[in-house]
Amino acid sequence: MSRKILVIGLDAAPPHLVFEKFRKQLPNITHLAQNGLYGPLRSTHPPITIPAWIVMMTSRNPGTLGIYGFRHRKKNTYNEIYIVNSRSIKERAVWDYLSENNKRSIIISVPPGYPPRIIRGYWISCFITPSNSKKYTFPLSLREEIESHFGPYIFDADFRIENREKVRQDVFRMTKQHFDVVEYLIQQKKWDFFMFVEIGVDRIQHAFWKFFDKEHHLYEPGNEFEHVIPEYYEYIDRRIGELLEKIGEDTYVLIVSDHGAKRMKGAFVINEWLAEQGYLEFEREPREVVNLDRAEINWDKTIAWGWGGYYARVFINLEGREPNGIVKREDYEDVRQQLIEDIRKIRGPNGEPMKNLAYRPEDLYPITKGDPPDLIVYFDDLYWRSAGTVGHNKLYLPENDIGPDDAVHDWDGIFILYDPQETLNRERRNAEIKDIAPTILNLLGLPIPENMEGRSLVSGDDIHG
């Protein structure tokens, strides 16, 4: 009998919530974990939604993919950007191998999923879709079918707004629609491989982490949103239980997350620090908080500048590469090394040590395609995000600089692999995000391509019968 796989992606679900804190509140997820293989899933560098999901599905590193984040800097510019989309993916993913072997896939909301890919099966694009007025399905007829049953498709919810009650309602409404669509397609279409990613997990955590985590510096006991995150996880678990009732004994269930999450200590103002250290020169100090591209910068005297985000990207003003580059190529490595050393010395707002990590992309990846930054930087092991704006007149912010956000990313997501036929050993183990694609191909009886960097989580030793 041929087997099938249902992959449930929970964006940013961390092991300490799923396997520990919420374990008793998640009976369906806990049952799958206790009766299969499960454990922490180490994310990629950098541990963010894009590139992490496509690293998972290709088993290739970000350098090979040429994808280092959602935004990328255009060559030979200072602040012009382009947005990664599905056409940026040049490596074959799981669904490509399945299509080549006449297996049907249904792919929903796997980033970067817009514009929709042509596969043997069905595709609904992800949160980067500009609007539901765009072509967001393959085949095109699927859009009309979905909207006739469930209304316009909801790709994302705005979580960086002060009205947290609206965020709560929007995320729950979006997640309900997503699971309704998944239930419908599971039952109405033929498939061998079904994968969807629920972005709502990430959004609810970013919007409500300070309300429920007693260790968060902005936590207030007894606040009205204290139970939003646990209630959302309970809702996710209930909907997963309903999905399990609609699949057969021939279907493996794989739950995965692309990275974890944890409380945010604050935001470190990277460009004002660079200015203090003499790396960045303002023509005129900004009198209000503005994005870097609106600040008056003397590029003829600037050595380096940085971007904000859950990690910092630092760029060097290199002669012959940037329009007003001043760092000579023979000095490039010395400047990078000095930056690395200076970043490691940064301490917290009260003089406390910070675990700051700065990497050359070529130290992380065997090759670096596309447009990598000159340095990839994590402040205090990701607890502090990078604030790319300027005009704060201080280096440490208690909150995000571009709208409410209470959580940062963490290195470990989760994986749970369950077989209703009970052929798998029950075991907790560590795994890496690049192990998921070869595992899927292996379970579906297909060879694992030699260029995949991960290994299958299932071998003869993992199966009993």
C-alpha positions in Angstrom: 0.0 0.0 0.0 1.4 3.4 -1.0 1.7 5.9 1.9 0.9 9.6 2.2 2.2 12.4 4.3 0.4 15.3 6.0 2.8 18.1 7.0 1.5 20.7 9.5 3.7 23.7 9.7 3.4 25.9 12.8 5.5 29.0 12.1 7.7 29.8 15.2 6.4 27.1 17.5 9.1 26.6 20.2 9.8 23.3 21.9 9.6 24.8 25.4 5.9 25.7 24.8 4.8 22.7 22.8 6.7 19.9 24.7 6.7 21.5 28.2 4.6 24.5 29.2 1.5 23.7 27.2 1.9 19.9 27.0 -1.2 19.0 29.1 -3.3 21.6 27.2 -2.4 20.1 23.8 -3.8 16.5 23.9 -3.6 15.9 20.2 -0.1 17.2 19.6 1.1 15.5 22.8 -0.4 12.2 21.7 1.4 12.4 18.4 4.7 13.2 20.1 4.5 10.5 22.7 3.7 7.9 20.0 6.4 8.8 17.5 9.7 10.5 16.9 9.9 14.1 18.2 12.2 16.8 19.5 13.8 20.2 18.9 14.5 21.1 15.2 17.5 23.3 14.8 16.8 26.1 12.5 19.1 27.7 9.9 21.3 30.8 9.8 19.4 33.2 10.1 16.5 31.6 12.0 13.7 33.5 10.3 10.7 32.5 8.3 12.3 33.3 5.0 14.7 31.5 4.3 13.9 28.8 7.0 10.9 27.1 5.3 12.5 26.8 1.9 15.7 25.5 3.6 13.5 22.9 5.1 11.9 21.9 1.8 15.1 21.9 -0.3 17.6 20.7 2.3 19.9 23.4 0.9 21.5 26.2 2.9 20.7 29.9 2.5 24.1 30.5 0.8 23.3 28.0 -1.9 19.7 29.3 -2.2 21.0 32.9 -2.2 18.3 33.9 0.3 19.3 35.6 3.6 16.0 37.1 4.6 12.7 38.5 3.4 14.4 41.7 2.1 17.6 42.0 0.1 19.7 44.9 -0.9 20.0 45.6 -4.6 23.6 45.5 -5.9 25.5 48.9 -6.1 22.9 50.7 -3.9 22.7 51.9 -0.3 19.1 51.4 0.5 17.2 50.0 -2.5 15.7 46.6 -1.8 14.0 43.8 -3.5 11.6 41.2 -1.9 12.3 37.5 -2.2 9.5 35.5 -3.8 8.9 32.0 -5.1 10.8 32.8 -8.4 13.9 33.3 -6.3 14.1 29.6 -5.6 16.4 27.9 -8.1 16.9 24.7 -6.2 14.4 21.8 -6.4 12.1 21.4 -3.4 10.2 18.3 -2.2 7.2 19.0 -4.4 9.4 19.2 -7.5 10.7 15.7 -6.8 7.2 14.4 -6.2 5.8 15.9 -9.4 8.6 14.3 -11.3 7.6 10.9 -9.8 3.9 11.4 -10.6 2.9 12.1 -7.0 0.3 14.7 -6.2 1.0 17.6 -3.8 -1.2 20.2 -2.1 0.9 23.1 -0.9 -0.7 25.9 1.2 1.0 29.0 2.5 4.6 27.7 2.5 7.0 30.8 2.3 8.0 32.1 -0.1 4.9 30.9 -1.9 4.0 33.8 -4.2 3.5 33.8 -7.1 2.1 30.2 -7.1 4.3 27.5 -8.4 3.2 25.0 -11.2 3.2 21.6 -9.6 1.4 18.3 -10.1 -1.4 19.2 -7.7 -2.6 22.4 -6.1 -1.0 25.5 -4.7 -2.1 28.4 -2.5 0.5 31.2 -2.0 1.7 32.6 1.3 1.8 35.7 3.5 4.0 37.7 1.0 1.1 37.7 -1.5 0.3 41.4 -2.2 -3.5 40.9 -2.0 -6.1 38.3 -2.8 -6.9 40.3 -6.0 -3.7 38.7 -7.4 -3.4 35.3 -8.9 -2.6 33.2 -5.9 -3.5 29.7 -6.7 -2.5 26.9 -9.1 -4.5 26.0 -11.0 -6.3 29.4 -11.4 -9.7 27.6 -11.0 -8.8 26.7 -7.4 -9.1 30.4 -6.3 -12.8 30.5 -7.4 -13.5 27.2 -5.7 -11.9 28.3 -2.4 -13.5 31.8 -2.4 -17.0 30.3 -3.2 -16.8 28.3 0.0 -14.7 30.4 2.3 -14.6 34.0 1.0 -11.5 35.9 0.0 -8.4 34.1 1.3 -6.7 35.7 4.3 -2.9 35.6 3.9 -1.8 37.4 7.0 -2.8 39.5 9.9 -1.3 42.9 10.9 0.3 42.3 14.3 2.3 45.5 14.7 -0.6 47.7 15.8 -1.6 49.0 19.2 -5.1 47.6 19.1 -4.3 44.1 20.4 -7.9 43.0 20.6 -8.2 43.5 16.8 -5.0 41.5 16.4 -6.4 38.7 18.5 -9.6 38.6 16.5 -7.9 38.8 13.1 -5.4 36.0 13.9 -8.1 33.7 15.2 -10.3 34.5 12.2 -7.4 33.9 9.8 -6.4 30.6 11.4 -10.0 29.3 11.4 -10.3 30.0 7.7 -7.0 28.3 7.0 -7.9 25.1 8.8 -11.4 25.2 7.1 -9.7 25.3 3.7 -7.2 22.6 4.7 -10.0 20.3 5.9 -11.9 20.9 2.6 -9.0 20.1 0.3 -7.9 17.1 2.3 -11.3 15.6 1.7 -12.0 16.9 -1.8 -8.7 16.4 -3.7 -6.4 13.5 -4.4 -2.9 13.9 -2.9 0.1 12.0 -1.8 1.8 15.0 0.0 -0.1 17.7 1.8 1.7 20.6 3.4 0.4 23.8 5.0 2.0 26.5 7.2 0.0 28.4 9.7 1.6 31.9 10.1 -0.8 32.8 12.9 1.4 31.0 15.5 4.2 33.5 14.7 1.8 36.5 14.7 0.1 35.7 18.0 3.5 35.3 19.7 4.9 38.5 18.4 1.8 40.4 19.5 1.1 38.9 22.9 4.3 37.5 24.4 4.8 40.2 27.0 1.2 39.6 28.2 1.8 36.0 29.2 5.5 35.5 29.9 6.2 36.5 33.5 9.9 36.9 32.7 9.3 39.6 30.0 10.4 43.0 31.2 7.0 44.5 30.2 4.8 41.8 31.7 2.0 43.0 33.9 0.2 40.5 36.1 -3.5 40.0 35.5 -3.6 41.8 32.2 -6.6 41.2 29.9 -4.5 39.4 27.3 -2.6 37.0 29.6 -4.3 33.9 28.2 -4.4 34.7 24.5 -1.3 32.6 23.5 -2.3 29.5 25.5 -5.9 29.8 24.1 -4.6 30.1 20.6 -2.4 26.9 21.0 -5.4 25.1 22.4 -7.4 26.1 19.3 -4.6 24.9 17.0 -4.5 21.6 18.9 -8.3 21.1 18.6 -8.2 21.8 14.8 -5.3 19.4 14.4 -7.4 16.8 16.2 -10.2 17.4 13.7 -7.7 16.9 10.8 -6.5 13.6 12.2 -10.1 12.3 12.0 -10.1 13.0 8.3 -7.0 11.1 7.2 -6.5 7.4 6.9 -4.2 4.9 8.5 -2.0 5.2 5.4 -0.9 8.8 6.2 2.1 9.8 8.2 1.7 13.0 10.2 4.6 15.4 10.4 4.4 18.6 12.6 7.3 21.1 12.1 8.2 24.7 12.9 10.8 26.7 11.1 12.3 28.3 14.2 11.4 29.0 17.8 10.5 32.1 19.8 11.3 33.8 23.1 10.8 37.1 25.0 12.4 40.2 23.5 14.7 42.1 25.9 14.6 45.1 23.6 16.1 46.6 20.4 19.7 47.6 19.9 20.1 50.7 17.7 22.7 49.4 15.3 23.3 52.6 13.2 23.6 54.9 16.2 26.2 52.5 17.6 28.0 52.5 14.3 28.0 56.3 14.4 29.4 56.3 17.9 32.2 54.0 16.9 33.1 56.1 13.9 31.9 53.7 11.2 28.9 55.8 10.1 28.9 59.6 9.5 25.8 61.8 9.5 25.7 65.0 7.5 23.3 66.2 10.2 22.1 64.3 13.3 18.5 63.3 12.8 16.1 65.3 15.1 13.4 62.6 15.0 13.2 58.9 14.5 13.4 58.1 10.8 14.4 55.2 8.6 18.0 55.1 7.6 17.1 56.0 4.0 15.6 59.3 5.2 18.6 60.2 7.3 21.3 62.6 5.9 24.4 60.4 5.7 27.8 61.4 4.5 28.6 58.3 2.4 32.0 59.7 1.5 33.0 59.3 5.1 30.9 56.2 6.1 32.6 52.9 6.5 29.6 50.7 7.4 25.8 50.8 8.0 23.2 48.2 9.2 19.7 47.0 8.8 17.1 46.2 11.5 15.3 42.9 12.0 15.5 39.9 14.2 19.1 39.8 13.2 21.3 42.7 11.9 22.8 42.8 8.5 25.9 45.0 8.3 27.1 46.4 5.0 30.6 47.8 4.3 31.0 50.8 2.0 33.4 49.1 -0.3 35.3 51.0 -3.0 34.2 49.9 -6.5 31.0 48.2 -5.2 29.0 51.0 -3.5 28.5 54.3 -5.3 30.6 56.2 -2.8 32.7 53.4 -1.5 35.6 54.4 0.7 36.9 51.0 2.1 39.7 49.8 -0.2 39.5 46.2 -1.2 42.9 45.4 0.5 41.4 46.7 3.7 38.1 44.9 3.5 38.9 41.9 5.6 40.6 44.0 8.3 37.5 46.2 8.5 35.2 43.2 8.8 37.4 41.7 11.5 37.5 45.0 13.5 33.7 45.2 13.2 33.4 41.6 14.5 35.6 42.3 17.5 33.8 45.6 18.3 30.4 43.9 18.1 31.5 41.2 20.5 32.4 43.8 23.0 29.0 45.5 23.1 27.4 45.2 26.6 23.9 45.6 27.7 22.2 48.8 29.0 23.4 48.2 32.5 26.9 47.0 31.6 25.9 43.4 31.6 27.6 40.9 29.2 25.8 40.2 25.9 26.3 37.1 23.8 26.8 38.9 20.5 27.7 36.8 17.4 28.9 38.2 14.2 29.6 36.0 11.2 31.0 36.4 7.7 28.5 34.7 5.4 31.3 32.6 3.9 32.0 31.2 7.4 28.4 29.9 7.6 27.8 28.7 4.0 30.0 26.8 1.6 29.0 29.2 -1.2 27.2 32.6 -1.1 25.0 33.2 -4.0 22.7 36.2 -4.5 23.3 39.4 -2.4 24.6 38.5 1.1 25.4 41.2 3.7 29.0 41.6 4.7 28.2 40.5 8.3 25.3 38.6 9.9 24.9 39.7 13.5 22.9 38.3 16.4 22.6 40.5 19.5 22.7 38.6 22.8 21.9 35.3 21.2 18.9 36.8 19.5 17.3 38.3 22.7 17.8 41.8 21.4 16.6 42.6 17.9 18.3 45.1 15.7 16.7 48.6 15.3 17.6 50.0 11.9 16.0 53.4 12.4 18.0 56.4 13.7 17.2 59.5 15.8 16.6 57.8 19.1 19.7 59.4 20.8 20.2 56.1 22.7 21.4 52.6 21.9 18.8 50.5 23.8 15.1 50.6 23.2 12.6 48.7 25.5 10.4 47.9 22.6 10.6 47.4 18.8 11.3 50.5 16.8 8.7 49.8 14.0 5.6 48.9 15.8 4.6 46.6 18.7 6.5 43.3 18.9 7.1 41.4 22.1 9.0 38.3 20.9 12.2 37.5 19.0 13.1 34.3 17.2 15.0 31.4 18.7 17.2 28.7 17.3 15.1 25.6 17.9 11.7 24.8 16.3 9.9 21.5 16.7 9.3 18.3 14.8 6.9 15.4 15.5 6.8 12.4 13.1 3.8 10.1 13.8 2.7 6.9 12.0 -0.8 5.8 12.8 0.3 2.2 11.8 2.7 2.5 14.8 5.8 1.4 12.8 8.1 4.0 14.4 10.0 3.7 17.6 8.9 6.2 20.2 11.9 8.5 20.9 12.9 12.1 21.6 15.9 13.2 19.6 17.5 16.3 18.1 17.2 17.1 14.4 18.1 19.8 12.0 15.8 21.7 9.7 17.6 20.3 6.6 16.6 16.7 7.7 12.9 17.2 6.9 13.0 17.1 3.1 15.1 13.8 2.9 12.8 12.3 5.5 9.7 13.1 3.4 11.2 11.6 0.3 12.4 8.5 2.2 9.0 7.9 3.7 7.3 8.2 0.3 9.8 5.7 -1.2 11.8 8.1 -3.3 15.6 8.3 -3.4 17.3 11.1 -1.5 19.2 13.4 -4.0 22.9 13.5 -3.3 22.9 17.3 -3.1 20.5 17.4 -0.2 22.5 18.4 2.9 20.3 16.8 5.6 19.7 13.1 6.4 16.5 11.2 6.8 15.2 10.9 10.3 14.0 7.4 9.6 16.1 4.4 8.9 15.8 0.7 9.5 16.7 1.2 13.1 13.8 3.6 13.6 11.1 1.2 12.3 9.7 -1.8 14.0 7.0 -4.1 12.7 
